[in-house]
């Protein structure tokens, strides 16, 4: 009896250890000319490898002091055989991250909200993501609005975002190159000049806040170029009602492997920025005492425009929890 038990356990162990068939998901490609459709594309695209909903902006309470924030929901489809029946083989991985930055103290407090959860795409074009207590909900229709709630360890954000302008489609009608090869690309649109309102909890106190925000939406199935080590990005709500998005993907020498952006004028006209139109020049860096990673905390964004004047961004953060 013991011999049969041992043989059975050996067989089970061998089956567990046996490598699975090398069947990877058939990720869709990002191609030029595929028109984005709304409200459908506000929702999730679970067949693609990677996707995110990335909010940034500035808030202020009754005291008028500014407070920067960031809320991001990420979705990833792992390279696992879709036919794998195991309950431990994740079809989708969803997690959230939130941060606050205080210009008065020049400190940032980044925290993971929750690392796992589930996301449901809705046929109406809305999206709903739940990470235990962290949630993102988007609704379409006459009152389009997005709401994000992200409780972290030392603070909590509960914010609603209302569009005040049309969607800004980036790149070539939403096809946004991220590298020297055409397949190194994402589908990409932004929602600048969002009206933000809600509450934050900080230091045990709940405060009502309002402000302006930016939402970046990207999804793709390709990774960055193998030579890439960093991605610099800025989404700026301009005071005149315009919007500027600029980015560069850089190599180990700090030079751009690829760059681009979008400028939308107050009247709605759009300028697509080519790789040679955008430069990020770090002026000061900060090294994390926890990880040793080095971050640019003050940079000049040099953007080539018809009127020629460069834009400069000053440091808002001198110390972070990263």
C-alpha positions as CSV (number, residue, x, y, z in Angstrom):
1,X,0.0,0.0,0.0
2,X,2.8,2.4,0.9
3,X,4.5,1.5,-2.5
4,X,1.4,2.4,-4.4
5,X,0.9,5.6,-2.4
6,X,4.6,6.6,-3.1
7,X,4.1,5.9,-6.8
8,X,0.9,8.0,-6.9
9,X,2.6,10.9,-5.2
10,X,5.6,10.6,-7.6
11,X,3.2,10.7,-10.6
12,X,1.4,13.7,-9.2
13,X,4.7,15.5,-8.5
14,X,6.0,14.7,-12.0
15,X,2.8,16.1,-13.6
16,X,3.0,19.2,-11.5
17,X,6.7,19.7,-12.4
18,X,6.3,18.9,-16.1
19,X,6.6,22.0,-18.2
20,X,3.4,23.2,-19.8
21,X,3.1,23.4,-23.6
22,X,4.7,26.6,-24.8
23,X,1.3,28.2,-25.9
24,X,1.3,31.9,-25.4
25,X,-1.6,34.3,-25.8
26,X,-2.1,35.6,-29.2
27,X,-1.8,39.3,-28.3
28,X,-3.4,41.7,-30.8
29,X,-1.0,44.1,-32.6
30,X,-1.2,47.8,-32.5
31,X,-1.4,49.1,-36.0
32,X,-1.8,52.4,-37.7
33,X,-5.2,53.3,-39.1
34,X,-7.3,51.6,-36.5
35,X,-9.8,54.3,-35.5
36,X,-10.6,54.7,-31.8
37,X,-14.2,54.5,-30.9
38,X,-15.9,56.1,-28.0
39,X,-17.4,55.3,-25.5
40,X,-16.2,51.7,-26.2
41,X,-12.5,52.5,-25.8
42,X,-13.0,54.0,-22.4
43,X,-13.4,50.4,-21.2
44,X,-10.9,47.6,-20.9
45,X,-9.1,45.9,-23.8
46,X,-8.4,42.5,-22.1
47,X,-6.9,40.8,-25.1
48,X,-4.0,43.2,-25.2
49,X,-0.9,42.7,-23.0
50,X,-0.8,45.9,-21.0
51,X,-3.2,48.8,-20.3
52,X,-3.6,51.7,-17.8
53,X,-5.9,54.5,-16.6
54,X,-3.5,57.2,-15.4
55,X,-4.8,60.2,-13.5
56,X,-2.6,63.2,-12.4
57,X,-3.5,66.7,-11.3
58,X,-3.6,69.4,-8.7
59,X,-6.2,69.8,-5.9
60,X,-6.8,72.4,-3.2
61,X,-9.0,72.6,-0.2
62,X,-10.6,75.6,1.6
63,X,-7.1,76.8,2.6
64,X,-6.1,77.2,-1.1
65,X,-2.9,75.3,-0.7
66,X,-2.1,73.1,-3.8
67,X,-1.6,69.4,-3.5
68,X,-0.5,67.1,-6.3
69,X,-1.9,63.7,-6.8
70,X,-1.6,60.6,-9.0
71,X,-3.9,57.6,-9.3
72,X,-3.2,54.7,-11.7
73,X,-5.0,51.5,-12.4
74,X,-2.9,49.0,-14.3
75,X,-4.1,45.9,-16.2
76,X,-1.8,43.1,-17.5
77,X,-2.5,39.9,-19.4
78,X,0.2,37.4,-18.5
79,X,1.9,35.2,-21.0
80,X,0.1,32.1,-19.9
81,X,-1.6,29.5,-22.0
82,X,-5.3,30.6,-22.1
83,X,-6.3,26.9,-22.0
84,X,-4.6,26.3,-18.7
85,X,-7.4,25.1,-16.4
86,X,-5.6,25.9,-13.1
87,X,-7.3,28.3,-10.7
88,X,-3.8,29.6,-10.0
89,X,-3.2,30.7,-13.6
90,X,-4.3,34.3,-13.7
91,X,-6.1,35.5,-16.9
92,X,-5.6,39.2,-15.9
93,X,-3.6,41.0,-13.3
94,X,-5.0,44.3,-12.1
95,X,-3.4,46.6,-9.5
96,X,-3.6,50.2,-8.4
97,X,-1.2,52.9,-7.2
98,X,-1.7,56.3,-5.7
99,X,0.5,59.2,-4.6
100,X,0.3,62.7,-3.0
101,X,2.9,65.4,-3.4
102,X,3.0,68.5,-1.3
103,X,4.8,71.6,-2.7
104,X,5.0,73.2,0.7
105,X,7.0,70.4,2.2
106,X,8.4,69.3,-1.2
107,X,7.6,65.7,-0.3
108,X,5.8,62.9,-2.2
109,X,4.1,59.9,-0.6
110,X,3.6,57.1,-3.2
111,X,1.7,54.0,-2.0
112,X,0.3,50.9,-3.6
113,X,-3.4,50.9,-3.1
114,X,-4.0,47.2,-3.7
115,X,-2.0,44.8,-5.8
116,X,-4.7,42.4,-7.1
117,X,-8.2,42.6,-8.1
118,X,-10.6,42.2,-11.0
119,X,-11.7,44.3,-13.9
120,X,-14.9,44.2,-15.9
121,X,-15.4,45.8,-19.3
122,X,-18.9,46.9,-20.0
123,X,-20.5,47.0,-23.4
124,X,-21.6,50.6,-22.9
125,X,-18.0,51.7,-23.0
126,X,-17.8,52.1,-19.2
127,X,-15.1,50.3,-17.2
128,X,-15.2,49.1,-13.7
129,X,-12.2,47.9,-11.7
130,X,-12.3,46.7,-8.1
131,X,-9.3,46.1,-6.0
132,X,-10.9,45.2,-2.7
133,X,-11.4,48.8,-1.6
134,X,-9.7,50.5,-4.6
135,X,-12.2,51.2,-7.4
136,X,-12.5,52.9,-10.7
137,X,-15.8,53.5,-12.4
138,X,-16.5,55.2,-15.7
139,X,-20.0,56.1,-17.0
140,X,-21.0,57.2,-20.5
141,X,-24.1,59.1,-21.6
142,X,-25.2,62.6,-20.9
143,X,-23.3,62.9,-17.6
144,X,-20.0,61.4,-18.5
145,X,-17.9,61.1,-15.3
146,X,-15.2,59.0,-13.9
147,X,-14.7,58.2,-10.2
148,X,-11.6,56.8,-8.5
149,X,-11.3,55.7,-4.9
150,X,-7.9,54.6,-3.6
151,X,-7.3,54.0,0.1
152,X,-3.6,53.7,0.8
153,X,-1.7,53.2,4.1
154,X,-1.4,56.8,5.2
155,X,-4.0,58.6,3.0
156,X,-7.1,58.1,0.9
157,X,-8.5,59.7,-2.2
158,X,-12.1,59.7,-3.4
159,X,-12.4,61.8,-6.5
160,X,-14.8,62.4,-9.3
161,X,-13.6,63.7,-12.7
162,X,-15.9,65.5,-15.2
163,X,-14.7,66.2,-18.8
164,X,-14.7,69.9,-19.8
165,X,-13.2,69.3,-23.3
166,X,-13.3,66.8,-26.1
167,X,-11.0,63.8,-25.9
168,X,-7.4,64.5,-27.2
169,X,-6.3,61.6,-29.5
170,X,-2.5,61.3,-29.6
171,X,-0.1,60.3,-32.4
172,X,-1.6,59.3,-35.7
173,X,-5.3,59.2,-34.8
174,X,-4.5,57.2,-31.7
175,X,-1.6,55.2,-33.0
176,X,1.4,56.4,-30.9
177,X,4.9,55.2,-31.7
178,X,7.1,54.5,-28.6
179,X,10.3,53.3,-30.4
180,X,12.2,53.2,-33.7
181,X,10.2,50.2,-35.0
182,X,6.5,50.6,-36.1
183,X,5.3,47.8,-33.9
184,X,6.7,49.5,-30.8
185,X,3.5,51.5,-30.3
186,X,0.4,51.9,-28.3
187,X,-3.2,53.1,-28.7
188,X,-3.2,56.4,-26.8
189,X,-5.6,59.2,-26.0
190,X,-5.8,61.8,-23.2
191,X,-8.6,63.6,-21.4
192,X,-7.0,67.0,-20.3
193,X,-8.6,69.7,-18.3
194,X,-10.8,67.4,-16.2
195,X,-12.8,69.1,-13.4
196,X,-11.9,67.2,-10.2
197,X,-13.8,67.2,-7.0
198,X,-14.1,64.9,-3.9
199,X,-12.3,64.3,-0.7
200,X,-8.9,63.3,0.6
201,X,-8.1,61.9,4.0
202,X,-4.6,62.8,5.2
203,X,-3.3,62.8,8.8
204,X,-6.7,61.4,9.9
205,X,-8.6,64.5,8.6
206,X,-11.1,64.4,5.7
207,X,-10.9,67.5,3.5
208,X,-13.2,68.5,0.6
209,X,-11.1,69.4,-2.5
210,X,-11.5,70.6,-6.1
211,X,-9.0,71.0,-8.9
212,X,-7.9,70.1,-12.4
213,X,-6.8,66.7,-13.6
214,X,-5.5,64.8,-16.6
215,X,-6.3,61.2,-17.7
216,X,-4.0,59.2,-19.9
217,X,-5.3,56.0,-21.5
218,X,-2.9,53.6,-23.2
219,X,-3.0,49.9,-24.2
220,X,-0.5,47.9,-26.1
221,X,0.9,44.4,-26.7
222,X,4.5,45.2,-27.2
223,X,7.3,46.1,-24.8
224,X,9.7,49.1,-25.1
225,X,12.8,48.8,-27.2
226,X,15.4,46.5,-25.4
227,X,17.8,49.5,-25.2
228,X,15.2,51.6,-23.3
229,X,15.8,52.2,-19.5
230,X,13.4,55.1,-18.8
231,X,10.3,56.9,-19.9
232,X,9.8,60.6,-19.2
233,X,6.4,62.0,-19.6
234,X,4.4,65.2,-18.9
235,X,0.7,66.1,-19.3
236,X,0.2,69.8,-18.7
237,X,-3.2,71.6,-18.4
238,X,-2.2,75.0,-19.7
239,X,-3.7,78.1,-18.1
240,X,-5.2,79.3,-21.4
241,X,-7.3,76.1,-21.7
242,X,-4.8,74.4,-24.0
243,X,-3.1,71.0,-23.3
244,X,0.4,69.7,-23.8
245,X,1.5,66.1,-23.7
246,X,5.2,65.3,-24.3
247,X,7.3,62.2,-23.7
248,X,10.6,60.6,-24.4
249,X,11.8,57.0,-24.1
250,X,15.5,57.1,-23.2
251,X,18.5,54.8,-23.3
252,X,21.3,54.3,-20.7
253,X,23.2,57.3,-22.0
254,X,20.2,59.5,-21.3
255,X,19.5,60.2,-24.9
256,X,16.1,59.8,-26.4
257,X,15.4,56.6,-28.3
258,X,12.1,58.0,-29.3
259,X,10.0,61.1,-28.4
260,X,6.8,62.8,-29.3
261,X,3.8,64.7,-28.1
262,X,0.6,66.6,-28.7
263,X,-0.2,70.3,-28.3
264,X,-3.9,71.3,-28.4
265,X,-4.5,75.0,-28.7
266,X,-7.3,76.7,-26.7
267,X,-9.4,76.9,-29.9
268,X,-9.1,73.1,-30.5
269,X,-6.4,72.9,-33.2
270,X,-3.9,70.2,-32.7
271,X,-0.1,70.0,-33.4
272,X,1.4,66.5,-33.4
273,X,5.0,66.7,-32.1
274,X,7.6,64.7,-33.9
275,X,10.6,63.0,-32.2
276,X,12.8,66.0,-33.0
277,X,10.4,68.4,-31.5
278,X,10.7,67.2,-27.9
279,X,13.7,67.2,-25.5
280,X,13.8,66.5,-21.8
281,X,16.8,68.0,-20.0
282,X,17.2,66.9,-16.4
283,X,18.6,69.8,-14.2
284,X,18.6,68.0,-10.8
285,X,18.3,64.4,-9.7
286,X,17.3,62.7,-6.5
287,X,18.5,59.3,-5.3
288,X,16.1,57.1,-3.3
289,X,17.6,56.1,0.1
290,X,15.4,53.0,0.0
291,X,16.2,51.6,-3.5
292,X,19.2,53.6,-4.8
293,X,17.2,54.5,-7.9
294,X,17.8,57.9,-9.3
295,X,14.9,60.1,-10.4
296,X,14.9,63.5,-12.2
297,X,13.0,65.9,-10.0
298,X,13.7,69.1,-11.9
299,X,13.8,69.2,-15.7
300,X,13.4,71.5,-18.6
301,X,11.0,70.5,-21.4
302,X,12.2,71.9,-24.6
303,X,9.4,71.7,-27.1
304,X,9.8,73.0,-30.7
305,X,6.7,74.9,-31.7
306,X,6.0,77.5,-34.4
307,X,6.4,80.3,-31.9
308,X,9.6,78.7,-30.5
309,X,9.6,79.4,-26.8
310,X,10.7,76.5,-24.6
311,X,8.7,75.4,-21.6
312,X,10.4,74.9,-18.3
313,X,9.1,72.8,-15.3
314,X,10.5,73.4,-11.8
315,X,10.9,70.8,-9.1
316,X,7.9,70.2,-7.0
317,X,9.3,67.2,-5.0
318,X,12.6,67.0,-3.2
319,X,12.0,63.9,-1.2
320,X,9.8,60.8,-1.8
321,X,8.9,57.6,-0.2
322,X,10.1,55.5,-3.2
